[in-house]
């Protein structure tokens, strides 16, 4: 009789000063998830910042174990969506902001678009991960890929997909099945959220009265954001399927993303 084996994977989501992680254990036909754990890091200007971050990370035993697969997903800027046939990248290209020593780019091929997503992966957290043997070879992702590639596209509609993660607002737009826009904005108030959505529609010349908006990330029908947007946009809906999963849903998506 063959020995039964299990597969263990780790998903990590990194913002500027926070990481959240979840472990997944697959045993034959059963899958078990841990609780999602959050580590808040104080990233001030202290000279010993890397030592401080390393200490906080190493205090979490699950981050020091070895896994069959590790995926690390960033919410970071700057980002650029670059067509596949654009191949003249070099250090003089302004897309890469190559003169900034704190910018380290990764490239991800997109599934729904003939393009790649380039993003900055530099944070003190990432620097510490590079020194940990169980994490240094992790599969690197960006939160934008999870939105651009995972949404349900309708070739007959102008669709706007919005995700709010803490004070980061992602906006992804498909114009009748064709990808036209993705970016991340820092927001503080309800008015900020409404402004960036409506201003983006104006910039790319989409009529709000002929646009379908999908919201996720804790925005509810009771929020002022929803009320304001409903006044201007033809169809505003909450992604109930995503919201039902709660705070873990991004980590579940990271496990699935390639």
ChimeraX attribute file (.defattr): number of C-alpha atoms within 10 A of each C-alpha:
attribute: neighborCount
match mode: 1-to-1
recipient: residues
	/A:1	3
	/A:2	4
	/A:3	5
	/A:4	7
	/A:5	8
	/A:6	12
	/A:7	13
	/A:8	17
	/A:9	17
	/A:10	26
	/A:11	24
	/A:12	25
	/A:13	21
	/A:14	22
	/A:15	18
	/A:16	19
	/A:17	15
	/A:18	14
	/A:19	19
	/A:20	19
	/A:21	21
	/A:22	22
	/A:23	22
	/A:24	19
	/A:25	17
	/A:26	14
	/A:27	13
	/A:28	10
	/A:29	5
	/A:30	8
	/A:31	12
	/A:32	11
	/A:33	15
	/A:34	11
	/A:35	11
	/A:36	15
	/A:37	14
	/A:38	15
	/A:39	15
	/A:40	14
	/A:41	18
	/A:42	14
	/A:43	16
	/A:44	9
	/A:45	7
	/A:46	10
	/A:47	8
	/A:48	9
	/A:49	16
	/A:50	17
	/A:51	12
	/A:52	15
	/A:53	20
	/A:54	18
	/A:55	12
	/A:56	15
	/A:57	19
	/A:58	13
	/A:59	11
	/A:60	13
	/A:61	8
	/A:62	15
	/A:63	19
	/A:64	14
	/A:65	11
	/A:66	14
	/A:67	18
	/A:68	11
	/A:69	17
	/A:70	21
	/A:71	22
	/A:72	25
	/A:73	27
	/A:74	22
	/A:75	21
	/A:76	19
	/A:77	17
	/A:78	16
	/A:79	22
	/A:80	17
	/A:81	22
	/A:82	17
	/A:83	14
	/A:84	13
	/A:85	9
	/A:86	9
	/A:87	8
	/A:88	8
	/A:89	10
	/A:90	10
	/A:91	11
	/A:92	11
	/A:93	10
	/A:94	10
	/A:95	15
	/A:96	20
	/A:97	16
	/A:98	15
	/A:99	10
	/A:100	8
	/A:101	8
	/A:102	13
	/A:103	17
	/A:104	15
	/A:105	16
	/A:106	16
	/A:107	17
	/A:108	17
	/A:109	17
	/A:110	19
	/A:111	13
	/A:112	15
	/A:113	17
	/A:114	13
	/A:115	17
	/A:116	20
	/A:117	23
	/A:118	21
	/A:119	24
	/A:120	21
	/A:121	26
	/A:122	18
	/A:123	20
	/A:124	19
	/A:125	23
	/A:126	18
	/A:127	15
	/A:128	18
	/A:129	19
	/A:130	13
	/A:131	11
	/A:132	14
	/A:133	12
	/A:134	17
	/A:135	22
	/A:136	15
	/A:137	14
	/A:138	19
	/A:139	13
	/A:140	17
	/A:141	24
	/A:142	26
	/A:143	21
	/A:144	25
	/A:145	21
	/A:146	18
	/A:147	18
	/A:148	23
	/A:149	14
	/A:150	13
	/A:151	14
	/A:152	11
	/A:153	19
	/A:154	13
	/A:155	12
	/A:156	9
	/A:157	15
	/A:158	21
	/A:159	26
	/A:160	21
	/A:161	22
	/A:162	24
	/A:163	19
	/A:164	19
	/A:165	17
	/A:166	12
	/A:167	12
	/A:168	17
	/A:169	20
	/A:170	24
	/A:171	22
	/A:172	22
	/A:173	26
	/A:174	20
	/A:175	19
	/A:176	15
	/A:177	16
	/A:178	16
	/A:179	17
	/A:180	13
	/A:181	16
	/A:182	22
	/A:183	16
	/A:184	21
	/A:185	16
	/A:186	15
	/A:187	18
	/A:188	12
	/A:189	11
	/A:190	13
	/A:191	13
	/A:192	14
	/A:193	23
	/A:194	19
	/A:195	14
	/A:196	18
	/A:197	21
	/A:198	16
	/A:199	11
	/A:200	18
	/A:201	17
	/A:202	12
	/A:203	8
	/A:204	12
	/A:205	9
	/A:206	16
	/A:207	14
	/A:208	21
	/A:209	11
	/A:210	14
	/A:211	20
	/A:212	17
	/A:213	22
	/A:214	17
	/A:215	22
	/A:216	19
	/A:217	20
	/A:218	17
	/A:219	17
	/A:220	17
	/A:221	14
	/A:222	8
	/A:223	11
	/A:224	14
	/A:225	17
	/A:226	19
	/A:227	14
	/A:228	14
	/A:229	20
	/A:230	16
	/A:231	12
	/A:232	16
	/A:233	16
	/A:234	14
	/A:235	16
	/A:236	19
	/A:237	15
	/A:238	18
	/A:239	19
	/A:240	12
	/A:241	10
	/A:242	16
	/A:243	17
	/A:244	10
	/A:245	11
	/A:246	11
	/A:247	14
	/A:248	18
	/A:249	15
	/A:250	21
	/A:251	22
	/A:252	16
	/A:253	15
	/A:254	23
	/A:255	20
	/A:256	11
	/A:257	16
	/A:258	15
